[in-house]
Amino acid sequence: MTVSFQKLPRFLPYLVALFVLNSCLMKLHGQDWVRTGSSLPDQRIRLASADFKPVGGDPQTPSLKATFDSTLFNDLSNAGIFDMVSKSMAPAVTPGSPQEINLAQWAAEPANASMVAFGALSSTNGRLTVYGWLFDAKNPGSPQILGKQYNETASPDSARTVAHRFADEIIARLGGGLNGIAETKIYFVSARTGSKEMWAMDYDGQNQHIVTKLGSISLSPRISPDNSRLAFSSIGKEGWTIRMFSMDLGRMVSFPAGVTGGSNLSPAWSGDGTKLAFSSSRSGDPEIWVSDSNGGNLRKLTSFRGPDVSPTWNPRTNSQIAWVSGRTGLPQFYVMDADGANIQRMTDGGYAISPSWSPSGQFLAFSWNRKYGPGAPGGQDIYVMDIASKRWLQLTHDSGSNDFPSWSPDGRHLVFQRENGHNVEIWTMLADGTEQHQLTRSGKDSMPNWSWK
């Protein structure tokens, strides 16, 4: 068969379109197993979040209502399971009670809502009171799914907190029983004060504040499963040590296993909070060590030539640890039993670092430059791997150097570090790589860790 090159350009647009379509379909198909495993739905619930009705004449009410309304809408939008009705498409009403809502208005076009969140808010004598409901707009005969009342001290922070709580209630009811993440925290390293300290913020980037004030270099924050202690590595007169900050007491507390000899780095809590794994060079090469959470019963898990760093536990079973090893040259990540047995290499080349185990135990997120080397076109990107099959999916593309992924407790989101030029910031995304959002903007923020709850 002879092909006429004069006629080929006629078909070129169709060939290009077909190639693009096939590429998109392959990408969507590649995301299916991640979406299923992380409980991200293919069909999102169409949800409307009505502006709450202000009650009473307290001068604080309008500003508290505005904070509450915007926080609730953003929390529901960020959940990854809803198709949110735009405020511009919602009926121009503010129903404050079940008696005041006309479900037919919300179910009709253009809103076309399946579910409606609504309620009333008041501020009286320094107290904030919120009544919130969730109704099924397609079931007018028995619409109520949720009804809640909140009473807190009247303040912008309280308005945000109540909105977070109501959002999490809605997400738990409509999202398959998984708790929402609106009340979770993200811990990270920031050098914005001149030294690298531990910082914290709300899951959406709000309320950024410093935790430690050591005036040194501190790295790798890891919050305990019960949110009571923050483990991290810090350099001081004894070199690199694992240090512990009590969130309950607001001060440093002792962790003797993290001090003795060599460089001690990259702590990681077991899912039950009873153990801490970390890397230490006290015996020569950096190896993976494990101790009880109080620093006792210290033992070494690895004994290989080359550095072993960055452990992370399987939080579902606490029976496996993934970590990074340089035993074959470039860093790769491996999985072993919690006693050091049954070692398995997971990556097949390139430069693989910073593994983070998903709450379900099914996935590992990590940073990988698959084409690492002089002149290679690769970049450092975030990937997700299914542990059983070793299938992987690339989540970030052509967007700087991406590192230090950390899972949200619902398994639907990841937080990570992105470096562009001299700026390093914290970003989030859904577990399939979509809906990427920047959380910090100081240019000096890195190494995020999502709280367990």
SVG drawing of the C-alpha trace seen along z (x, -y; Angstrom):
<svg xmlns="http://www.w3.org/2000/svg" viewBox="-44 -46 75 59">
<polyline fill="none" stroke="black" stroke-width="0.4" points="0.0,0.0 1.3,-3.4 0.8,-6.5 0.6,-9.9 2.6,-12.4 0.8,-15.3 -2.5,-14.0 -1.3,-13.3 -1.8,-16.8 -5.6,-16.4 -5.8,-13.6 -3.2,-15.0 -5.7,-16.9 -7.8,-13.8 -4.8,-11.7 -3.7,-14.3 -7.2,-14.4 -7.4,-10.6 -4.0,-10.5 -5.0,-13.1 -8.3,-11.3 -6.6,-8.0 -4.0,-9.6 -6.8,-11.1 -8.7,-7.8 -5.6,-6.0 -4.9,-8.5 -8.4,-8.3 -8.2,-4.5 -4.9,-4.7 -6.6,-6.7 -9.4,-4.3 -7.6,-2.0 -6.4,-5.0 -9.8,-6.6 -11.4,-3.3 -8.8,-2.6 -8.9,-6.1 -12.8,-6.2 -12.9,-9.0 -16.2,-8.5 -16.6,-8.5 -20.0,-10.3 -20.0,-13.1 -23.0,-14.1 -24.6,-17.4 -24.6,-19.4 -25.8,-22.9 -24.5,-24.9 -27.0,-27.7 -25.9,-30.8 -27.0,-30.6 -29.8,-32.8 -28.6,-35.5 -30.7,-35.8 -30.8,-38.7 -29.2,-42.1 -25.8,-41.5 -23.2,-43.5 -20.8,-40.4 -23.4,-38.3 -22.7,-39.5 -19.0,-38.9 -19.3,-35.6 -21.8,-34.5 -19.6,-35.4 -16.7,-33.4 -19.0,-30.4 -20.5,-30.5 -17.3,-30.7 -15.5,-28.1 -18.4,-25.6 -18.5,-26.0 -14.7,-25.6 -14.7,-22.5 -17.3,-20.8 -15.7,-21.8 -12.3,-20.4 -13.8,-17.1 -13.4,-15.5 -16.7,-13.8 -19.2,-16.6 -20.2,-18.5 -20.9,-21.8 -23.7,-24.1 -22.2,-27.5 -23.5,-30.3 -24.6,-32.1 -26.9,-29.1 -28.4,-28.7 -31.9,-30.2 -31.7,-33.7 -33.1,-32.6 -31.6,-31.9 -33.8,-29.2 -33.0,-29.1 -35.1,-26.1 -36.8,-23.0 -40.1,-25.0 -38.5,-27.7 -36.8,-25.6 -38.5,-24.9 -36.8,-21.8 -38.3,-22.0 -36.5,-25.3 -33.1,-23.6 -33.9,-20.5 -34.9,-22.5 -32.5,-23.9 -30.1,-25.7 -29.1,-24.4 -30.2,-20.8 -29.1,-19.9 -29.5,-16.4 -28.6,-17.6 -28.9,-20.9 -27.0,-22.1 -28.7,-25.1 -29.4,-26.6 -29.3,-29.7 -26.6,-31.5 -26.8,-34.0 -24.5,-35.7 -25.9,-36.7 -24.1,-37.8 -20.7,-36.6 -22.0,-33.1 -22.3,-31.8 -25.2,-29.5 -25.6,-27.6 -28.4,-25.3 -27.5,-23.2 -29.4,-20.7 -28.7,-18.5 -31.8,-17.6 -32.2,-15.3 -33.7,-17.5 -34.9,-14.6 -36.9,-13.0 -39.4,-15.7 -41.4,-13.1 -38.6,-12.3 -35.8,-14.7 -33.8,-15.1 -30.5,-13.4 -28.7,-15.5 -29.6,-18.0 -27.0,-19.6 -26.8,-22.4 -23.5,-24.1 -22.8,-26.6 -19.4,-28.2 -17.8,-31.5 -18.4,-34.0 -15.2,-34.6 -14.0,-34.2 -12.0,-31.1 -15.1,-29.6 -17.1,-30.3 -14.5,-28.4 -14.4,-25.6 -18.2,-25.1 -18.2,-25.2 -15.4,-22.5 -17.4,-20.3 -20.6,-20.6 -18.8,-20.0 -17.2,-16.8 -20.6,-15.6 -21.9,-16.0 -18.9,-14.3 -19.2,-11.4 -22.9,-10.9 -22.5,-11.2 -19.0,-9.9 -19.3,-6.3 -18.7,-6.7 -15.1,-8.1 -14.5,-11.0 -13.9,-14.4 -10.6,-16.2 -11.9,-19.8 -10.7,-19.7 -7.2,-18.2 -3.9,-19.9 -0.8,-20.0 2.6,-20.3 5.6,-21.6 9.0,-23.2 9.3,-26.9 12.3,-29.2 10.3,-32.4 11.6,-33.5 15.2,-33.0 15.7,-29.5 13.9,-26.2 11.2,-25.6 8.2,-23.4 4.9,-25.1 1.3,-24.1 -1.8,-25.1 -5.3,-24.1 -5.8,-21.6 -6.8,-24.4 -3.8,-26.6 -5.5,-28.9 -4.2,-29.7 -0.5,-29.2 1.5,-29.5 4.9,-28.5 5.2,-25.5 8.9,-25.4 11.3,-28.2 14.7,-26.4 16.7,-28.8 18.3,-25.9 17.6,-23.7 14.7,-21.3 13.3,-18.9 10.8,-16.1 7.9,-16.8 5.7,-13.8 2.7,-14.2 1.6,-11.2 -1.7,-9.4 -3.3,-11.0 -2.0,-14.5 -0.3,-14.7 3.4,-14.8 5.4,-16.1 8.5,-14.2 11.2,-15.7 14.9,-15.8 17.0,-18.8 20.7,-19.7 22.3,-21.0 25.4,-20.5 24.9,-16.7 24.5,-16.7 21.3,-15.5 18.9,-14.1 15.2,-13.0 13.4,-15.5 9.9,-15.5 7.5,-18.4 4.4,-17.9 1.4,-19.5 -0.5,-19.1 2.2,-20.8 3.5,-23.2 7.2,-22.3 9.9,-19.9 9.9,-16.5 12.5,-13.8 13.1,-11.1 16.3,-9.3 16.5,-6.9 17.0,-9.8 20.1,-11.3 22.7,-8.6 25.5,-8.8 25.6,-9.5 23.0,-11.4 19.4,-10.6 16.9,-11.6 13.4,-11.1 11.2,-9.8 7.9,-7.9 5.1,-6.8 3.5,-3.4 -0.3,-3.6 -1.0,-2.6 1.3,-5.3 3.3,-2.8 6.6,-2.8 8.8,-5.2 11.1,-4.3 13.9,-6.5 17.3,-6.5 20.5,-6.6 24.2,-6.3 25.1,-5.4 26.4,-2.0 28.2,-3.3 26.0,-3.5 22.6,-5.1 20.2,-2.2 16.6,-2.0 16.0,-1.7 12.8,-1.3 12.0,-2.1 9.0,-2.3 7.2,-5.7 8.9,-6.6 12.4,-5.9 12.9,-2.5 13.5,1.0 15.7,-0.3 16.6,2.1 18.2,2.0 16.2,3.4 18.6,3.0 22.3,3.9 23.4,3.1 26.1,1.1 24.8,-2.2 22.3,-4.6 18.8,-3.5 16.5,-6.4 12.9,-7.8 10.9,-4.9 7.1,-4.9 4.8,-2.4 1.8,-0.6 -0.7,-2.4 -3.4,0.2 -1.5,3.3 1.7,1.8 3.3,5.0 5.4,3.4 7.8,0.6 8.7,-1.1 11.9,-3.0 14.6,-4.4 17.9,-2.6 21.0,-3.4 22.4,0.1 22.3,0.5 23.6,-3.0 20.8,-5.5 18.1,-5.6 15.1,-3.2 12.3,-2.4 11.8,1.0 9.2,2.7 10.0,5.1 8.2,6.6 8.3,4.6 11.0,7.0 13.3,6.4 12.4,9.6 11.0,10.2 12.7,7.2 11.2,6.4 12.4,3.7 9.5,1.7 11.0,-0.7 13.0,0.4 15.4,-2.5 15.7,-6.2 15.8,-8.3 13.0,-7.3 12.6,-9.0 10.2,-10.0 7.7,-7.2 4.4,-7.7 1.9,-4.9 -1.8,-5.5 -4.3,-5.0 -5.8,-2.0 -2.4,-0.3 -3.0,0.2 -0.8,-2.6 2.5,-4.2 3.0,-7.8 6.6,-8.8 8.8,-11.2 10.5,-9.7 12.8,-10.9 12.4,-8.0 15.0,-9.3 17.6,-10.6 21.1,-11.3 23.2,-13.8 21.2,-15.3 18.2,-13.2 14.8,-14.9 13.2,-13.6 11.8,-15.6 11.1,-14.9 7.4,-14.1 4.9,-12.6 3.7,-9.0 1.3,-6.6 2.0,-2.8 -0.4,0.0 1.6,2.2 0.2,5.6 0.6,5.1 3.4,2.5 1.3,0.5 2.1,-3.2 0.5,-6.5 2.4,-9.8 0.4,-12.6 2.5,-15.7 3.8,-16.8 6.1,-19.6 5.6,-21.6 9.0,-22.0 10.5,-19.6 7.9,-17.8 8.8,-15.9 7.6,-14.8 4.1,-13.6 1.9,-12.9 -1.6,-11.3 -4.7,-12.9 -6.5,-10.6 -9.3,-9.9 -6.9,-8.7 -8.5,-11.0 -5.9,-13.7 -2.1,-14.3 -0.1,-17.2 3.4,-17.7 6.3,-20.1 6.9,-21.9 10.1,-23.8 10.3,-26.3 13.5,-28.1 14.4,-29.4 10.8,-29.2 9.5,-26.1 5.8,-25.9 3.2,-23.4 0.5,-22.1 -2.4,-19.7 -4.2,-17.5 -6.6,-14.7 -5.1,-11.2 -5.4,-10.9 -3.4,-14.1 -6.3,-16.4 -7.3,-19.6 -3.9,-20.8 -3.9,-23.9 -1.2,-25.9 -1.4,-26.4 1.6,-28.5 3.2,-31.5 6.2,-32.5 8.6,-30.8 10.3,-28.9 7.9,-26.1 8.6,-22.4 8.3,-18.8 4.6,-18.7 3.0,-16.0 -0.8,-15.6 -2.3,-14.8 -3.9,-11.4 -7.3,-12.9"/>
</svg>
